[in-house]
Amino acid sequence: MPAAFDPGLARARFPAFDSDTGRDWAFFENAGGAYVPRTVIDRLTRFMVEAKVQPGAPFPASALATAMMAEGTAAMAALVNAPPETLVLGADTSTNLHVLANALAPLFDPGDEIIVTNLDHEANITPWRRLTRVGAVIREWRFEPETAALDLAGLEALLTENTRLVCLPHASNITGSVCDAARAVRLAHEAGALAVVDGVSFAPHALVDLAALNADAYAFSAYKVFGPHVGVLAVRPELLGRLDNQNHMFLAGKGTLALNPGGPPHELTAALAGVTDYLEALDRDLGGPPDDAPRTRIERLFGLFEGHQTALTARLLAGLRAVPGVRVIGAPVAGPHRSPTVAFVHERLSSRAVAEAMQARKVAVRHGHFYAWRAVEALGLDVDDGIVRTSLVHTTTAEEVDRLLDALPGA
Ligand SMILES: Cc1ncc(COP(=O)(O)O)c(C=O)c1O
């Protein structure tokens, strides 16, 4: 195995980089939605050609649909180290958390406390705040303005004997700060509360291990982890059995179906297996022993991804720090406390103006609050103009980072 990761090997497997819309662009909008490898497209195409019927019947097309969907679910389960039967595959994370909150609502009594942050994407705030309708009391765990990160001491100070639920982000989609989610989950459990973790901004960059994390529910968006537009929600079996059915009455007690009104998106579920097909093929390209256990192979690969992302994040941050008038949001140096989502503002220019100037140079970045509305407000920024956000993944190259820095107005 190489010590450093060559993103060229990965990019060769992503048709978008060589497409008419992607060819000349330096792509930094991964946190919005990542490109997909050819294996995902192949799975999707095969399903549409050979299996585009209702699954569950014995004839060949239906049997293939059943099998392909099971493979897609198993792929996501393998990615996050969770049993496949604990996964909900829904429209997206916003929908999954909304449904989960409705399913949890009957478990709350008036006066029960729910802790939410002001750092999360609104998908992990609004559904919980709405539970005031059943008498829940909301406590806000605010991030530290100096570090733009959540401090666990802040959580400890909020936990009381009435706390029933703690909701937090594994990584922020704005500040890039990574939360010690395992410790937060432990603290919640010690207080007798459930813990729901939003892993959307963490999962594309580092390996998720739900067996170790022990969260009661963990959400991520496959379409940001090089897959199709599906939201994945893993729910611990002990909790699944206690949730209020959100599906047709005859599906009560039918595992994750009770959390998936309308059921999973069929062809997209099938295409999810293309993500792990890709990871396995890449590991093979890199010389990884194919007989190793799947988890070993995936750990090895993500280790390389993380090293690559950290090196590029350091390069990007150093470049940004050198530009007069640019203020980096969140930690100014790379490391395990920081995911490769890097946001910044410019002292003299609006974020819109900066993003537009960079887009004119074929650098795909965006500006705004990215639905982390409360976080941007707490940072003291104009919420509508927001921040300029860049997001690096394992396919990002040093040359792209240099193009980004070069395209920055005032650089
Ligand atoms: C951190 C975070 N959580 C939740 C979401 C919502 O995900 P979805 O678009 O799948 O609803 C996003 C989307 O950008 C996000 O960045």
The ligand as an SDF file (V2000), in Angstrom:
LIG
                    3D

 16 16  0  0  0  0  0  0  0  0999 V2000
  -24.7540   18.5430    8.3850 C   0  0  0  0  0  0  0  0  0  0  0  0
  -25.9910   18.3200    7.5840 C   0  0  0  0  0  0  0  0  0  0  0  0
  -27.0410   17.7290    8.1620 N   0  0  0  0  0  0  0  0  0  0  0  0
  -28.1850   17.5010    7.4810 C   0  0  0  0  0  0  0  0  0  0  0  0
  -28.3060   17.8650    6.1680 C   0  0  0  0  0  0  0  0  0  0  0  0
  -29.5910   17.5790    5.4510 C   0  0  0  0  0  0  0  0  0  0  0  0
  -29.3750   16.5350    4.5840 O   0  0  0  0  0  0  0  0  0  0  0  0
  -30.4140   16.1920    3.4160 P   0  0  0  0  0  0  0  0  0  0  0  0
  -30.1240   17.1060    2.2940 O   0  0  0  0  0  0  0  0  0  0  0  0
  -30.0900   14.7580    3.1020 O   0  0  0  0  0  0  0  0  0  0  0  0
  -31.7620   16.3660    3.9600 O   0  0  0  0  0  0  0  0  0  0  0  0
  -27.2450   18.4830    5.5110 C   0  0  0  0  0  0  0  0  0  0  0  0
  -27.3850   18.8960    4.1020 C   0  0  0  0  0  0  0  0  0  0  0  0
  -26.6340   19.6120    3.5510 O   0  0  0  0  0  0  0  0  0  0  0  0
  -26.0600   18.7280    6.2420 C   0  0  0  0  0  0  0  0  0  0  0  0
  -25.0050   19.3140    5.6710 O   0  0  0  0  0  0  0  0  0  0  0  0
  1  2  1  0
  2  3  1  0
  2 15  2  0
  3  4  2  0
  4  5  1  0
  5  6  1  0
  5 12  2  0
  6  7  1  0
  7  8  1  0
  8  9  2  0
  8 10  1  0
  8 11  1  0
 12 13  1  0
 12 15  1  0
 13 14  2  0
 15 16  1  0
M  END
$$$$
